[in-house]
Amino acid sequence: MKEHILIVDDDSQVTSFLERFFAKNGYRATGVATSAAMFDALANDPAELVVLDLILPDEDGLDAARRLQQSSDVPIIMLSARNEMYDRIVGLELGADDYVTKPYEPRELLARVRSVLRRREKHGLPPKPAGEALVRFGDLVVNPVEGTARRASDGHNLNLTSTEFALLKALADAAGDVVSRDEIVDLVYGNAVQITDRAIDTHMVRLRRKLSEITTDHELIVTVHGKGYRLAAHQAEV
């Protein structure tokens, strides 16, 4: 089945062109004009990726992205005619996977889409062959096939975003060893995104907040000053 791209932009010429362009390049694409239509579309026809314009008629795109991140782990590429560093930083800190400034070459946007989807596949979010083992650290169970993190004791889903899950999986794959910031940038964000230390810290804070639902007596992620981060819990049998 073709991967579904949802394009959110109030310029009908843009959405019509991108629908045709993505279709020619092997994707299924749907265009909508408002934030409300985006949420309706996702409820009826889930997408593998959302291309979200920051200027929408019914809601600021950053606010729409924030609400979307609270309810879904779908990756987001933000579009903006405003070439302002503030928007780029805020967008990435909200959890967007990439940011493209208008005007852009369609091939550039296609390359960004492919890069985000490859990173998502690399971190185990789409279905993988059956038989891949779950990974458990204390009461935390990481499922690479489903792309989920749950509490082992009762199955509670932490509802991680795609970026949060990729960050957690990078730490889980290290099995307690320290993962440096440079390694995080490479493993989680890839080379397509110019990520700041502040954005990494913001994602780490949000991941830690969600992991606090696992245990309240200690941090599951330890900061190793001057080196990076590691998981505090020991890997256990599932």
N, C-alpha and C positions, 0 to 999 in steps of 0.2 A: 504494500500500500504506500502511496506517495505521502511524503511528509507535508503537513499542512502549515502554511505560513499565513498568519492573520496580519493584515496591514491596516493600521488605524491612522487615517489622514483625512481631513475634511476637503481636500482637493480631489474631486472625482477624476480628473485627468491623471493625476498621480496614481491613484489606486487602480484605475483601469489599466494603465500602462504596466504597472508592477504585477498585476494579476496575469497579464499576457506574458510578461517577461519571465516570471518565475515558472509559469506553466511550460514555456519553451525549454526551460532548464531543469525539468524533471520534478517540479514541486506542484502541489495543489495550493492555490492562493485565494484568499477571500479579502475583499476590501470593505471597510466600514468607516463612517465619518465622525463618530462621536465616542466618548468614553462609555456612555450607557450602552451603545450598540456593541462595543467591544466585549463587555461583560455578558451581554445577551448571547453574542455569537459563541463565546467560549463555553457558556453553559450548554448550548445546543450542539456544538461541533468543536471539541477541544483541538487546540493547535499545538504543534511542536515548538513554535517560536512566534513571538509577537514583534512586529516592526511598529513602533509607537512614536508618532509625531508629538512634540511637546506643546504645540499650540493647537488646542481643540476648542470647538465652540461651546462645549458644556462644562469643561473642567480643565484645569491646568494639567498638562501631561505629566509633570512630576508628581502631582497628587494622585493622578490615575495610576501611575506606576507604583506608588506607595501602597495604594489599596490592592492592586493586583498582586504585589509581593506578599501581602498579608493573607491572601486567599488561595494562592497558586504558586507552584514552583516552575512555571513556564518561563523559559529564558526570554529576555527583552533586549532588543536593539533600539535605542532611542534615535530619533531624527529631529534636527532642529535647524532653522534658518538663522538662529542666533549663535554666532561663533564666539561664545563667551566661556571662558575657562570655568567660571562658577557653575554654569549649567552642567558642563561635562563632569566636574568633580561631584556635584550633588547627585547627578544621575547615576554615576558609578557607585557612589556611596549608598544609594538607595537599593543597590543590588542589580542594576542593569548590567548585562553582559558585554555591551559595547555601545558606542556612541558615534553617530555619523552626522556630519554637518552638511546642510544644503548650501549650494547645489552639489550634487555628488554624481559620479559616474555609476550607472546601474551595475556595471561589472564590479565596482568596488563594494557596493552593497551586497551583491551576490557572494563575493569573497568573504565578507564579514559573516553573512548568514551561514555559509559552509563552515567557517572556522568555529563559530559558536556551536553548531550542531556536532562538529567533530569533537570538540572538547566535551560536550555532553555525552557523546558515545564513549569517549575515552574513559570517562569517570563512571561508566556503567549505568547510565540512566535509561537507555532504551532496553528492550528485552535482550538478554544474552542466552546462549545455550544453557539448557537445564543442567543442574548439577553443580553450579558454582556455589561454594560454601558461604554461609553467613559469617560475619566477623563480630565477635563479642568482646567487649571490654567492660568488666564489671556488670552492671545492669543495663548497659547500652548495647544494642544489637544493630549493626550496620548491614543493610541488604543491598549489595551492588546490583542485583538484578532489578529490583523495584526502585532503586534510588531512594530508599527510605532509611530513617533512623528511628528505632523504637525502644521503649522501655521493656526489658525482658520479662519483668515480673507481671505485667498486665497487658502488654502489647500496645501501649499508648504511643501514637505516632507524633513525632516532634514537628512534623510539617516543615521541613527545611526547604529553603529555596534551592534552585539548582547550584548557585554559587556557594551557598552554605554547605550543601552536601559535598560538592567537589572539594571544599576546604577540609571538611571532616574526613573524607575518604583519603586525602593526601596524608593526613595525620595518622589515620588507621593503617594505611599501607606501610607507614614507617614503623609500626608496631612498638611505639614507645621511644624510638630514636628522635632526635631533634630534627625538625624540618626548618630550614632557614627561610628568610623572607624571599631571597632570590629563587629558591626552589618552589615556594608558594606561587610566586608570579608565573613561573614557567608551567607548573602543574595545573594551577587553578585558572589562571587568566589567559595564558598563552601569549604569543608575541603580537597579537592583533590589537591589544589594548594597552595604552599607556596608563598604568595603574599607579596610584600614589600610596605612600605609607599610610596616610590617613584613611584611605579607602580600605586597605587591608585591615587596619585596626577596627574600623566600623563593622566590617563583616565578622571579624573575630568576636567583637563585643556581642553582636546579635546571636552568633552561634553559641557562645558561652551562656547567654541568657536562656536559650532554648534547652541547652544541656543541663541547666540547673533544675529542669523538671525531672531529670534522672536522679540526681542526688543534691542535697542542700548542705551537706557537712564538709564537702571539699570540692575544689575545681577539677573538672575532668581534663581541662586544657591548662598546661603549665607554661608560663612564659620563662624562657631561659635567656636572661638579659645578655644582649650582645650576640646571640646566636640564632634564636628563633622560638619555635613552639614544639611541644610534644604532648602526647596523651599521658595522663597520670596513671590511669588504670592499666592493669595487666591484661593481656589477651587471654580469654578463657574459651573452653569448649562450649559449643552451642548445643 
